[in-house]
Amino acid sequence: MLILLPPSEGKADAGTGRRLDLSRLSLPELTPAREEVLTALMALGAAGRSDGPGAADAALAALGLTTGQRGELARNARLDRAATAPAGQVYTGVLYEALGLATLPPGALRAARRSVLVSSGLWGAVRLTDRIPPYRCPIGARLPGVGALSAYWRRVLSPVLTAAAGSGPVLDLRSAAYAATWLPPTELAGRTVTVRVLHERRPGERTVVSHFNKATKGRLVRDLLVAGARPRTATALIGALRDLKYPIEEQPVTAGRPRQVDVVVTEL
C-alpha cells in the first residue's frame, strides 16, 4: 500500500543534522528536478533579500507570502547550507500531530517509513526518513525559470509515482493542489482511494471541514499503521477503514477515476 500525504505549512524551526544532500533522498529519479527547483528557490530568496524592497515584494508574491513572512526569503536563500532533519520531523502541522510518528509502535513506524510519501512543492515527493531542511515553497508558487510548480511537477512525477505505487492500493490523502501534480493513470485509478472528511452537524446537514479534515486524516493513517493493515486491493483498504470503525460512505464508482469515500464525523 502506498499512502500519499500533503506537506504542512507548519515546519520545525531548524534542522538538527548534516546539510542537505540531494543524492541521498528517496526517488533518485527526481534529483535533477529537485536541483532545478531548489536553485530557483534559493535565487529568488537571495534576490528578495539583497535587491531592495521591490525585489522582496516580487519574491513574496511569487511564493504567496505576506510582508510579515520576509524571514522565509532568508531561510530559502541558504537551504543548501541549512541543517536537515527527517521529513517526518520537519512537517509539524495538524495532520502530522495527529499521526504522531514519534509515538508509533516500532512495527507501525517501520510501515510508515516504507509506505508513506509526502508531496512537496520543492522536493516533488519525499519519504518520512529523507533528511530535508525547513523551507517555504508552496505548490502554488511560481519560480523564475521554472514557472508554476504544479504544472512543473505534473510533468515530472507521473512515471515516478506510478512506479512507486507498485501493484497494491493507493490511499491518496493529498489536498487538491497537491493532488493535481499526479493523477493516477487509468490502470491505477481503480486501485486508488481518496478521502473526504464531512462534518454532520445534524441529520442531512454536512459541511467540508479544514482543520479537522487534516486531523482526521492523520488519525486514520495512524490507526491503519497501528492495526498492521496490509490491504492488497482498494476494496480491502476500504474494508480496513470500516473495520477500524470509521463511518465510511463510498461514492459511486466512475471508470478511470479513483474511488472516493467520505468519512462522516459528528464530533470535531
N, C-alpha and C positions, 0 to 999 in steps of 0.2 A: 504494500500500500504506500502510495505517495501522498503526503499531506502538504498542501501549499498554503502558506500564511502570508499576510501582508506584513510589511515592516511596521514600526511605530514611529510617530513623530518624537515621542519621548525617548531619549537615549541617555546612557551613562555620561557623566561629565568628562571622563577621561579614561583612556585605556590603562592597562597595568603591566603590559609586557612589551615584547620586541616590536620593532617598526613593521609597517605593512610590507608584505612580500606577496605580490600578486601571483607569483608562480606556485605558491603553497595553498591557494584557495581551491575548493572543490570546483568541479565542472571546468577543467582547464581549457576547454574549447572556447570559453568566454574571455580568456585572458586578453586577446587583442582589443576586444570591445571595451572591456573594463579599463584598459590602459588609455584608450582614446577618451572615454567619458571622464576618467579621473584627471587627465591632463587638462581637459577643457574646464572642468570644475575648479581646479586649482588656479588656472589662469584667470578665470572670472573672479575668484576670491581675491587674488593678488591685485588685479586691476581696480577692484572696488575699494581696496584699502589705500592705494597709492595714487590714483589718478583724479582725485578730487571728488567733491560731493555729487557731481553729475554722474560719474562713473559708479559711485556707490549706489546711487538711486537705480541706475540701469541694472546693476548686478542683483540688487534686491528684487527688482521687478522680474528678472529672468528666473529667479528661484521662488517667486511668490512669497517673499518675506516682507516684514514691516521694518520701518526705520529702527524700531527697538530691537531688532534682531541683527544689527550690523556686526555684532561679535561673531556671528556664524560665518561671515565672509573671511575673517581672520582664521577661524578654525579650518575652513575648507582650503585656504591657501597653503597650509602646511601639512596636509594629510599624509604626504609621503614621508614625513618625519615624525608623525604622531605615534604615540604608543597604542597598541592594539589590545583587544580582549576578544574572547569568543563572542560571536554574534548573539548567542543566547543570553549573554550578559549585557551586551551593548543595547539591545532593544528592551526598554523598560516600561512600555505603555500598558494600557489596561488589559489587552489580550495576554500579554506576557506575564503580567502579575497573576492573572487567573490561571495560566498554565503552570506557573510555579516550578520551573525547571529545577531549581536548587533543592526542592523538597521531594522530587520524584524518587521512587524506589529505584535501585540500580538497574533492574531489568527494563523498567519503563523509560529510564533515561537513555539506555542504550538504543531502545527502539526509536526514541525521539531523534537521536543523533543520526540514525540510519534512514529514517523515513521523512523527516521534515525538511522542506526547502522554504526559504524566506525570500519573497520578491523584493527587489530593490531598484530604485532609480539610478543608483551609482554602480552596483555590482551585478545587476541583472537578476541573479539569484544566488543565495549562499546557504550553506548548511549551518546548523547551530554551532558547530565547532570551529568554523572558519574564523580566523582572527582578523578583525577589522577595527579601524579607529572610529570613534564617534564622528558623525558627519551630518550635513544637512543638504539633501538633494532629493526633493520630492519628484514623483513621477510626472507631475505636471510641468516641470521645469523645461526651459528652452536654453540650450547651451550654445555659445558661438562655435561654429564649425561642426556641431553635432545635430542641432535642431531639437525638435520636440522629442523628449526621451521616450514617451510612449510608443511613437512610431519607430524610433531607433531600435528599441529592444524588441519590438514585434518582428522586425526583420531578422534579428539575431537569435532569439530564444527558441523559435519553433522547433528546429531539429534537436536542440539540446534537451528541452523539457520533454519532448515526445519520447526521446530515448530514455530519459530518467524515469518516465512513468512505467517502463517495462511492460509486463503482461498483467499487472494487478490493477485494482481500482485506484482512482484518484479522488481524494477529498479536497475540494478546492474552496478554501475559506478566504480567498483574497477579496479585497474591496474592488469595486467596479473599475477604478482607474488602473489598478494593477492587473486585474483580470484581462484587460484589453491588450496587455503585452504578450499574452499567449492564449490562443483559443484552441482547445483540443481538436485535432483533426477528426474527420468523420469516423474513422475506425476506432478512435479512442473516446469519443464523446459518450457513447453508451456505457463506458466504464467510469465516467466522471460524475461525481455528486457535488452539487453546490448547495449551500445552506443559507437560508434567510431566517432571521430571528424576528418574530412578531410578538408584540405585547397585546394581550387581550384584556382590555380594561373591564369590559363587561361582555356578555354573550353577543356576538355579531359585530363588535367594535374592536378592530385591530389596527395597530399602528406599527410602522417600522421604527426600531429604536437604534441609536448610535452607540452611546457609551456601553449600554448593556448588551448590545449586539456583540461587541468585542469581548466583553467578559464572558458571555455565554459560549462563544466560540472557543475561548481559552479553556474553559471548564470542560467543554465537550472533548477537545483533544486530550486533555489530561485524563479524563475518565477512560477514553479508548486505550490510552497507553498503559494506565494502571491495570486495566482489565486484561491486558495482554491480547487485545483483539488483533486477529490476523485474517481479515476477510479476503477472499480470493476474487470476489465479484462485487459489483455495485449493489446488487440485491442483498448480499451478505453484509455489506457495510451498513446499509440502511437498517437491516435487521439487528446489527450490533448496537446501533444507536437506540433502537426501541428496547433492546434487552437492558440497556442502561437507564431505562425509564424516561428517556427524552420523549416529549409529546410531539411525534413526527406526523406531518401531513405531506404526502408526496403529491406533487403537481402532475398533471397529465404529461406523459412522455411524448416528446417530439423527435422524430427520426433525425439523426445527425446533430442533435443538441444534447448537452449534459442533462442529467436528471436533477431536478430541483426539488428539495424538500424544505418545508417550513417547520421551524421549531417554535411552537406556540407557548409562550410563558405568561403566567397570570401574576407573578410577583417578580419585581426587579431588584 
